[in-house]
Amino acid sequence: QAEASTIARRLEQQYPDTNRGSGILLVPLHEQVAGDARPALLILWSAVALVLLIACSNIANLLLARGASRQKEVAIRTAVGAGRIRILCQLLIESLLLSTLGGGVGLILAFWGTHFLAAGGGYATLRWQGITIDGWVLSFTALVSVIAGIVFGLVPAFSSSRCDLSISLKESSWQEGHGAGGPRLRSMLVISEVALALMLLISAGLLMKSFWLLRQVDPGFKPEGVLTIELSVPESKYPPGPQRTAFFQRVIDRIAALPGVESVGGVNDLPFSGSRTQYSFEIEGRPPGSAQESLNADYRTVSPEYFKAMGIPLFKGREFTPRDNQNAPGVVIINQAMAHRYWPNDEPIGKRLRLRNSLFEMVGIVGNLKHDDLTASDEPEMYVCYLQGDPPPWIFLAVRSKGSLQPLIASVRKAVHEIAPDEPIYNVQPMTERLWNSIAPQQWNTVLLAFFAALALVLAAVGIYGVIAYAVSQRTREIGVRMALGAEPRDVLKLVVREGMTLVLIGLGIGLMGTLALTRFLVSLLYRVRPTDPSIFLIVSLILVAVATLASYIPARKASKVDAMVALRYE
């Protein structure tokens, strides 16, 4: 970068007329292509890992419950000579079969999902079109499946293979769940599921609020009803100067004559086009270097109708007119940000600035525009009429229409072809689409994280329901005794729900502490939302409590309807 800056300064000294205020900024190719995707990918990776942990916790709970119900079977196998290692291996193989089956189903869903995302259009297609299910993905999936099967199957296998023959052979079915099955371990797994689900849900909630606020940002212009076009010409055929300007003006006039077109404007750098130019300048009457900061602003060369076509408001002075040509004194229009930064206590209208060795009088002040990023702060911008300057060999056209834009596309192509049959136009798209594409990364991050969070919520609810339902089935005789001694159904209902909600509240407490640590990594993805936003924390916690209450209520209601006499005879 230092060497490139030195070269730029030398060129500026050798060619002050054309290179004054120009510089070079080097960007790594990987950063230019991938952009700022790394933080979002890390967050999505974390979300996937959390969902995997929740799913594996559910499987571990299932294996624990299944192992508890097989205590008598394990005891019989042990009694007839089966060693513990053999039983342990059998249980681990069952766990590996489940994880392998899950990995296979996951691959099928991943294959469908990547095709769905690649066909989504716009940003999604750009980011997902090169992703395929290759050998690396298959190997990684197999590795994760095996590790998950071993890690989350090991504890249930050890628990199930450890039994006391004299006790296990004497236990009735209603006692089996209270021994080696590990009710405490099952409760710990449910607590971890709730905590992990809360972390994901709050993260998704923060991104959803951030994206909603981002969509409310005013870009500074009216994108509705505007069709944008890019047109470039060879410099050999249209050299800098009046010939190039006249060609662009003929194109603008021809498109403006089309039915339904209200106005047409041209600009060298259209908002959200990825093109940007910046120049330094001097203020007449202000000694160079007297300001505390360098005088720089984004530079636009525009046609007289540009502000009208884009719907950019004029706050002071006037817009450009066809009379602002090479034969008239140089004029410039600035935005509010430039006026506030360089003339905070003065009126800039009527004053002059020196730009590329020419003086320009400020004749108007327009509103601020979001140029590349809706989250960016407003930067100084200056507009020069392209009838007075030398436009580059390309131009962006903004065509404002009264009706639908789709029928207009063919008419615009035909109009340009009539004037310049050899010059193609490209990137013909509505301005709303350009604006939407600028926030597509945030949209996809939000959608994907919300999907994982919803999946985590469902898995957590299933886990809570499974543990409570299993506990109820193991305590059927106990519930019958309580009801035989006078307990009301509502008492049983409260008892079961209370036990389930105790696990949930403990999980919420742990999850809140984990969330405070996790959401710090979301700062770069949030817009005007604090990572500790209390409203999101409260709403998500209430949603999780409501879902958990429902998951506990269903088996609790079933328990409250148990017939005491039937329960006392239950085995």
Secondary structure, DSSP 8 states (H G I E B T S, - for coil): -HHHHHHHHHHHHH-HHHHTT-------HHHHHHTTHHHHHHHHHHHHHHHHHHHHHHHHHHHHHHHHHTHHHHHHHHHTT--HHHHHHHHHHHHHHHHHHHHHHHHHHHHHHHHHHHTS-HHHHHHHTT----HHHHHHHHHHHHHHHHHHHHHHHHHHH---HHHHHH--HHHHTTTTT-HHHHHHHHHHHHHHHHHHHHHHHHHHHHHHHHHT---SS--TTEEEEEEE--TTTS-TTHHHHHHHHHHHHHHHTSTTEEEEEEESS-TTSS---EEE-EETTS-TT-SSS--EEEEEEE-TTHHHHHT--EEEE----TT-STTS--EEEEEHHHHHHH-TTS--TT-EEEETTEEEEEEEEE-----S-TTS----EEEEETTTS---SEEEEEEEESS-SHHHHHHHHHHHHHH-TT--EEEEEEHHHHHHHHTHHHHHHHHHHHHHHHHHHHHHHHHHHHHHHHHHHHTHHHHHHHHHTT--HHHHHHHHHHHHHHHHHHHHHHHHHHHHHHGGGGGGG-SS--TT-HHHHHHHHHHHHHHHHHHHHHHHHHHHT--HHHHHT--
